[in-house]
Amino acid sequence: MRIVLLGTGDSPGTPVIGCHCKTCEDARKNGWERKRFSVLVQNEGRNILIDTSPDMRTQLLRMNVDRVDAVIWTHCHYDHFAGFGDFYRVQSNVNVYTSPEVHEDIGRFMFFMKYRPLEVEAYEPFKIFGLEFTLFDVTHPPLRRAHGVVIRKGGIKVVVSGDTNSNIPQRSIKEMMNPDLFIVDAIAPAGYKLKKHMNASEALSLAKKIKAKKVVFTHIGHFYPPKSDYPLGYDFQTFSFEEQVTLNDYWD
């Protein structure tokens, strides 16, 4: 199993159009960026996407992915599903997994696409190509439903928090416990007060609470300086678990 962070940015990405802050200017000057959020899970020669970002075409071409075998949607926000339209005239009848509410919400925008919507409920495991996935509920107002994802293979457990604030249901916390790798929403450094997302301090506290062995931040905004001591993920970062960052040096 291989995990690739196709995009680690928030909804506008970095650099932000029209923004000339220190981070956005550094990105322009030095030729780096943060594409919008999507995670590629590869196993047994198959490609599974967690969310389909607006940068999907570029991301798949960069990874030399010829075919996507399944998609999991976490919630109905543009930066997490809009790239599914890039499949138009390229690939049809893709299996797409999520809860009934998220299917209904995203389906209003994807009516022109031919795909197979497969409904799954939170906390009920389902298998795709040798991997076990479980959705869990998170809190991402004002949406009526949003999810994180647990990925299991043998004794390996990876948790993707999804977009969420720190008010995560206790049942979900239980589902998230003891991951080998925690990919967590941390849109801004400590000190920012956020309604929809977590800041770095909240993300690290959650990682400690669920006893994550390794952690990486995603859904990162331009609020961070170009260089940071936080465990910031980067686009196309690929996980080999032995090489991952540990939590010990990042407690506030």
Solvent accessible surface area in square Angstrom, and as a share of the most:
residue,aa,sasa,rsa
1,M,57,0.26
2,R,105,0.38
3,I,1,0.00
4,V,0,0.00
5,L,0,0.00
6,L,0,0.00
7,G,1,0.01
8,T,0,0.00
9,G,0,0.00
10,D,7,0.04
11,S,58,0.38
12,P,65,0.41
13,G,4,0.04
14,T,4,0.02
15,P,40,0.25
16,V,24,0.14
17,I,169,0.86
18,G,63,0.61
19,C,26,0.16
20,H,133,0.59
21,C,45,0.27
22,K,157,0.67
23,T,9,0.05
24,C,0,0.00
25,E,70,0.31
26,D,39,0.20
27,A,1,0.01
28,R,98,0.36
29,K,175,0.74
30,N,92,0.47
31,G,70,0.67
32,W,75,0.26
33,E,86,0.39
34,R,29,0.11
35,K,24,0.10
36,R,49,0.18
37,F,5,0.02
38,S,0,0.00
39,V,0,0.00
40,L,0,0.00
41,V,0,0.00
42,Q,35,0.16
43,N,5,0.03
44,E,125,0.56
45,G,79,0.76
46,R,97,0.36
47,N,20,0.10
48,I,0,0.00
49,L,0,0.00
50,I,0,0.00
51,D,0,0.00
52,T,0,0.00
53,S,0,0.00
54,P,29,0.18
55,D,31,0.16
56,M,0,0.00
57,R,159,0.58
58,T,70,0.41
59,Q,0,0.00
60,L,26,0.13
61,L,109,0.54
62,R,150,0.55
63,M,35,0.16
64,N,129,0.66
65,V,18,0.10
66,D,141,0.73
67,R,134,0.49
68,V,2,0.01
69,D,17,0.09
70,A,1,0.01
71,V,0,0.00
72,I,0,0.00
73,W,0,0.00
74,T,0,0.00
75,H,0,0.00
76,C,19,0.11
77,H,47,0.21
78,Y,140,0.53
79,D,9,0.05
80,H,1,0.00
81,F,10,0.04
82,A,22,0.17
83,G,2,0.02
84,F,1,0.01
85,G,19,0.19
86,D,60,0.31
87,F,7,0.03
88,Y,124,0.47
89,R,221,0.81
90,V,116,0.67
91,Q,24,0.11
92,S,59,0.38
93,N,73,0.37
94,V,4,0.03
95,N,41,0.21
96,V,0,0.00
97,Y,27,0.10
98,T,0,0.00
99,S,0,0.00
100,P,45,0.28
101,E,48,0.21
102,V,1,0.00
103,H,14,0.06
104,E,93,0.42
105,D,20,0.10
106,I,0,0.00
107,G,23,0.22
108,R,150,0.55
109,F,114,0.48
110,M,9,0.04
111,F,165,0.69
112,F,97,0.40
113,M,18,0.08
114,K,153,0.65
115,Y,36,0.14
116,R,121,0.44
117,P,76,0.47
118,L,65,0.32
119,E,112,0.50
120,V,22,0.13
121,E,65,0.29
122,A,7,0.06
123,Y,34,0.13
124,E,103,0.46
125,P,82,0.52
126,F,25,0.10
127,K,154,0.65
128,I,7,0.04
129,F,67,0.28
130,G,49,0.47
131,L,2,0.01
132,E,45,0.20
133,F,0,0.00
134,T,0,0.00
135,L,0,0.00
136,F,0,0.00
137,D,32,0.17
138,V,14,0.08
139,T,40,0.23
140,H,5,0.02
141,P,49,0.31
142,P,114,0.72
143,L,45,0.22
144,R,134,0.49
145,R,44,0.16
146,A,3,0.03
147,H,0,0.00
148,G,0,0.00
149,V,0,0.00
150,V,0,0.00
151,I,0,0.00
152,R,65,0.24
153,K,73,0.31
154,G,82,0.79
155,G,80,0.77
156,I,64,0.33
157,K,27,0.11
158,V,0,0.00
159,V,0,0.00
160,V,1,0.00
161,S,0,0.00
162,G,7,0.07
163,D,5,0.03
164,T,0,0.00
165,N,24,0.12
166,S,65,0.42
167,N,109,0.56
168,I,16,0.08
169,P,53,0.33
170,Q,126,0.56
171,R,156,0.57
172,S,0,0.00
173,I,10,0.05
174,K,157,0.67
175,E,34,0.15
176,M,0,0.00
177,M,48,0.22
178,N,84,0.43
179,P,0,0.00
180,D,27,0.14
181,L,0,0.00
182,F,0,0.00
183,I,0,0.00
184,V,0,0.00
185,D,1,0.01
186,A,0,0.00
187,I,18,0.09
188,A,0,0.00
189,P,22,0.14
190,A,43,0.33
191,G,68,0.65
192,Y,91,0.34
193,K,200,0.85
194,L,60,0.30
195,K,173,0.73
196,K,88,0.37
197,H,22,0.10
198,M,0,0.00
199,N,14,0.07
200,A,0,0.00
201,S,34,0.22
202,E,59,0.27
203,A,0,0.00
204,L,3,0.01
205,S,67,0.43
206,L,14,0.07
207,A,0,0.00
208,K,123,0.52
209,K,115,0.49
210,I,0,0.00
211,K,133,0.56
212,A,8,0.06
213,K,120,0.51
214,K,36,0.15
215,V,0,0.00
216,V,2,0.01
217,F,0,0.00
218,T,4,0.03
219,H,5,0.02
220,I,1,0.01
221,G,2,0.02
222,H,40,0.18
223,F,82,0.34
224,Y,5,0.02
225,P,68,0.43
226,P,41,0.26
227,K,183,0.78
228,S,41,0.26
229,D,128,0.66
230,Y,51,0.19
231,P,6,0.04
232,L,36,0.18
233,G,0,0.00
234,Y,129,0.49
235,D,22,0.12
236,F,25,0.10
237,Q,18,0.08
238,T,55,0.32
239,F,7,0.03
240,S,45,0.29
241,F,30,0.13
242,E,155,0.70
243,E,141,0.63
244,Q,21,0.09
245,V,54,0.31
246,T,70,0.40
247,L,11,0.06
248,N,117,0.60
249,D,126,0.65
250,Y,46,0.17
251,W,94,0.33
252,D,125,0.65
